[in-house]
Amino acid sequence: MMAAITAAAAGVQTEILESGPVLGKKILSTGNGRCNLTNASLDPALYQGSGARIAAALIKEFNVRDTVGFFDKIGIPTVAAASARGNDSWIYPACKEASAVRKALELECERLGVSILTDHKVISVEKFEKEFVITTREGVRFVSDRVILTTGGKAFPKSGSDGSGYELAAAFGHSIVSPLPALGALISDSALCPSLAGIRSDAIVSLIVNRSIAAEETGEVQFTEYGLSGIPVFQISSRAVRALTEGKQVTVRINLIPAWKLNDLYLKLSERKVRRGLHESGTLLLGLVPDKMVPTLLKLAGIRLHIPCSEISRDALMKLAYNLQNLEFEINDAKDFDACQVTSGGIPASEVSLNLESLKVRGLYFAGEILDVDGPCGGYNLQWAWTSGWKAGSEAAK
Ligand SMILES: Cc1cc2nc3c(=O)[nH]c(=O)nc-3n(C[C@H](O)[C@H](O)[C@H](O)COP(=O)(O)OP(=O)(O)OC[C@H]3O[C@@H](n4cnc5c(N)ncnc54)[C@H](O)[C@@H]3O)c2cc1C
């Protein structure tokens, strides 16, 4: 829609072919239905994939301020909210309704005379001399001078992005960096998972690949029956999945009490042991971690649940302090495309110009998640959709 709006605003006849019954269905699910449409403290260096440098360069041309200005102009004022990480601020529509964002984009398309054809799935794009011929599953053919492929990746296929865009590009000789799920939950066989399932806790999450720390994130971790979820886990998932596919050992280490150094934590626990004296061992962690976690953490440190605090040994107390800061989960897999937010992989940067035009065939452009660019949670991926849509739309219109 952003590509179409930009092209139509430049005065060219523009048409959208959408396989689903409605434009922009995925927008409705973004930001838990509130649409985190960009990020006030967006750091372009955080984009990943072969197109990361193109993304960083183009975001200077159509940046966060341009996005906020654009949405304001089409009737969607925005607000910034501090993220769970605390060090950046995520931007939402002021009404906190993703449906308003989707609708305003659609209305703007209509205002500019973009012709919209829903329930038209593109099954082939061919080029004959200077013209493209686009054929839909419904048997309709369209002819045009330029085509912008914005079919998304493979994530969340129920919103329409089923990966079919890759085949359309491959027909022109494009290669595809193997699409992998990103911004999703991680799966672990650890025996800790079933006993911690349903608990949420703020923590520092470290991704350890072959024994070295590869990434670190802060935020609310959700412990589940199958593994780990929550925004800090999503943030590291793309790297975790790449490492797993390369056959590397992947571990997630969780620090539940990062505020103190290990020795200070041990001293605090020792003080608590004395203060709680004859009260049962479970009271040692009262107020430090979610109550439901206590039996599992005590068991892991070899402390029986109902013994008095005074009977906890020095070694067990040390082990408990260590575990509170080093809860480790060996990662076996990640949730698949059905349950992740973004695709990492896609059309490689080496096959597109800085104008997002194909280097294989003139007149074919790409925008959005179909390109090999992915960003962290916090509005990065929609910002890439707006920026690349704006760029491809303006260039194709030329
Ligand atoms: C649950 C969820 C929450 C998210 N939350 C956020 C968030 O808060 N902030 C953020 O920045 N990002 C978020 N994202 C990511 C963001 O939504 C995507 O990166 C973004 O929508 C990608 O835009 P796109 O236009 O490239 O692709 P898509 O939004 O996937 O759109 C592609 C469109 O192309 C259509 N299509 C596909 N193939 C064909 C074909 N062959 N013919 C015709 N039409 C076709 C599809 O039906 C679809 O409508 C979230 C994603 C999910 C799944």
The ligand as a Gaussian input file, in Angstrom:
#p B3LYP/6-31G(d) Opt

LIG

0 1
 C        1.858000     -11.350000      14.726000
 C        2.766000     -10.304000      14.109000
 C        3.010000      -9.123000      14.795000
 C        3.871000      -8.168000      14.248000
 N        4.032000      -6.993000      14.911000
 C        4.836000      -6.038000      14.384000
 C        4.948000      -4.769000      15.002000
 O        4.248000      -4.453000      15.973000
 N        5.827000      -3.881000      14.458000
 C        6.570000      -4.161000      13.332000
 O        7.365000      -3.329000      12.895000
 N        6.420000      -5.340000      12.685000
 C        5.563000      -6.272000      13.158000
 N        5.396000      -7.442000      12.493000
 C        6.103000      -7.652000      11.200000
 C        5.416000      -6.863000      10.055000
 O        4.027000      -7.034000      10.140000
 C        5.912000      -7.322000       8.678000
 O        7.306000      -7.252000       8.614000
 C        5.300000      -6.471000       7.566000
 O        3.895000      -6.598000       7.561000
 C        5.852000      -6.870000       6.198000
 O        5.166000      -6.134000       5.234000
 P        5.101000      -6.628000       3.724000
 O        4.186000      -5.670000       3.026000
 O        6.452000      -6.816000       3.183000
 O        4.446000      -8.075000       3.778000
 P        3.016000      -8.552000       4.345000
 O        2.516000      -7.633000       5.384000
 O        3.186000      -9.986000       4.673000
 O        2.047000      -8.392000       3.093000
 C        2.201000      -9.172000       1.938000
 C        0.887000      -9.185000       1.194000
 O        1.059000      -9.797000      -0.078000
 C       -0.034000     -10.673000      -0.330000
 N        0.460000     -11.720000      -1.236000
 C        1.374000     -12.680000      -0.975000
 N        1.581000     -13.435000      -2.085000
 C        0.771000     -12.928000      -3.052000
 C        0.546000     -13.276000      -4.416000
 N        1.189000     -14.293000      -5.001000
 N       -0.368000     -12.546000      -5.125000
 C       -1.023000     -11.503000      -4.539000
 N       -0.853000     -11.146000      -3.253000
 C        0.050000     -11.835000      -2.531000
 C       -0.402000     -11.210000       1.047000
 O       -1.741000     -11.663000       1.059000
 C       -0.183000      -9.990000       1.928000
 O       -1.345000      -9.207000       2.070000
 C        4.522000      -8.399000      13.004000
 C        4.249000      -9.588000      12.316000
 C        3.382000     -10.533000      12.859000
 C        3.094000     -11.792000      12.090000

